Amino acid sequence: MSDIETALLSVQETSKILNITPPKVYFASGNDFPNPEISSIYRHKDNEIIFNEDWINRSNELEVLVTPFHESRHAYQYLCIKTKSREDIDSIKVWEKELNLYTIPSGKNTLKSQVDYLKQSKEIDAIAFSHNKMKELFGVKVKI
């Protein structure tokens, strides 16, 4: 199975785990991202995940597997925001606030831009979910 097929299948399977409608999946060149090292992006307005095809082509299978977990978790978070259900209301309120003021990776690769991005509750939750699923399903600890 190719890494692109792995990404597609992982989105489908993660969506089942999260009990959500699978996001649409697209692939784009790394040049289309604010930073060519970004592996993927979830766009809530269209419920879609856009994978960086260049990143996929140079990554190992485990890295490719963890990315759909992360992005599909963002789809789950958005569903929680829209329906005000599934998670505690305090988490949902924080996710909604962050969604409206979302800090994306700047593309500058500065420590400050990375910290600002990673300290968001939405990102912490998606990283934790990905880490836990990789450990549970594959016995692999994700390097954070």
Stockholm file with secondary structure:
# STOCKHOLM 1.0

chainA/1-144         MSDIETALLSVQETSKILNITPPKVYFASGNDFPNPEISSIYRHKDNEIIFNEDWINRSNELEVLVTPFHESRHAYQYLCIKTKSREDIDSIKVWEKELNLYTIPSGKNTLKSQVDYLKQSKEIDAIAFSHNKMKELFGVKVKI
#=GR chainA/1-144 SS CCHHHHHHHHHHHHHHHHTCCCCEEEEECGGGSSSTTCCEEEEGGGTEEEEEHHHHHTSCHHHHHHHHHHHHHHHHHHHHHHHTCSSCHHHHHHHHHHHHTCCCCCSSCCHHHHHHHHTSHHHHHHHHHHHHHHHHHHCCCCCC
#=GC SS_cons         CCHHHHHHHHHHHHHHHHTCCCCEEEEECGGGSSSTTCCEEEEGGGTEEEEEHHHHHTSCHHHHHHHHHHHHHHHHHHHHHHHTCSSCHHHHHHHHHHHHTCCCCCSSCCHHHHHHHHTSHHHHHHHHHHHHHHHHHHCCCCCC
//
